Amino acid sequence: MKLLDRIERVGNALPDPATLFFGGALLVMGLSHLAALADWEVTKTVSQAGAQVQESVRARSLLSADGAYWAVSSLVDNFKNFPPLAIVLVGMLGIGLADRTGFIGALLKALLLAVHPAALTPTVFFVGVMSSLALDAGYVVLPPVAAALYAALGRSPLVGLAAVFAGVSAGFSANLLVTSLDAVLAGFSEAGAHILDSDYAVAATANLYFMIASTVLLTAVGWAVTALWIEPRLAKRPAAEGGPRAAAQTQAISAAERRGLWAGGATALALLLLYAAAIGIPGAPLHGMDGRFPRWVAAIIPLIFIGFFAPGLAYGIATGNLKSDRDVARTLGDTMSAMGGYIVLAFFAAQFIEFFRYSGLGEMLAIRGGQALARADLPAPLLMLCFVGVVSLANLAIGSMSAKYAFFAPVFVPMFMQVGISPELTQAAYRVGDSITNVITPLNPYLVIVLVFLRQVVPQGGIGTLIALMLPYAGAFALAWGVLLIGWMLLGLPLGPAGPLHYAAGAP
């Protein structure tokens, strides 16, 4: 705990996060120029017209004439296309109305009567892990709700924030069900396997058993880390520094709140039934697929916006908190005003991430690490652990799971097949490595919104506070998930339906 406190102090002594992202962008510009001057080049395997070919990757200088022009001309597009920007603002517009009318607060009171305090942490963790069903929506919806739940119980809201962020982010790959992520990764694994075996097929269910076990394990480990490390560390702090808050009077639900909850709850139920019909009925707006994803998944953020906005509106009208359309517009404006700090952070974070992508440095570092791993002569379990380590380090340089796997799979899947490791096992190991460092990588675009939520609780908090909160989860998940992976291999258990551990030439 003293080490974490020291990390927090050092981290918070750094400049404002917006300044850090700005400085990081300048650093990337300088490093990209040095790499270009040194003519640094690596090769990767890519698919072109159905054939696998070697492609050179060179560093691109952001200080050259073309690079500098791109950096200046792309400022607006980088910000506009920053993935979490519109997602967070649209989602928070609905959540903000529901919050400012009092609907979320009243709902939390009711939840506190139903959930035993001892079960809150595992419940929050489980919901966080399962939120990957809705892609990235968990980053937007769950942190403020979890923080409010803990504060209402007289516990540190930072505990709730940290626990749910760890579940959503570090446990991103795990789930009890097959998600769209399984299909995306299986496609990359199959393409990589075709380099050696053109008939090999990878099923979307290939990692299901392993991910079900992972969901249970991560919920238990996250609960233990929260109870043994995170909450005791914050328990002695004053409220202004992230310590416990005064417990809310959760037993008293007023007549107006009860009336509003009935109105909001009935509206929410009607929306859920409408959503179910739109998803399940053939020909309905949300039925079927939109490219790689089900339509309802592709539309999840607008659905969340409506799902919070309509019940919040009904609650506000029923309680008298919203008397006219002017009240609604003012409430929405207040919500967006509170997001000003996030917008500033998002601008500079977007530049840093896009500069890093344009330079090619992240991709080249990841490829070099993979090549070093390939040269090592290691037994299969140790090889998989090393692969997990390479992926977790690469995650610090390239945030997108699918983007990394797009060039990892053609390299590692056929490489490991040659020593009898199945593509399905390589995929499972990749998912472990990609998830565990999500909570500490600055290239996770949603780290910005979590930092904004944190600073609403601790105005003086910064990157150091967030990293110190999340490091225990990253370390514990790495250890526990690594042990589970090795144990699974040693026991010879299938990773899922059509998910073998071993590869033999000619296998389906």
Order of alpha helices (4+ residues) and beta strands (2+ residues): alpha-alpha-beta-beta-alpha-alpha-alpha-alpha-alpha-alpha-alpha-alpha-alpha-alpha-alpha-beta-beta-alpha-alpha-alpha-alpha-alpha-alpha-alpha-alpha-alpha-alpha
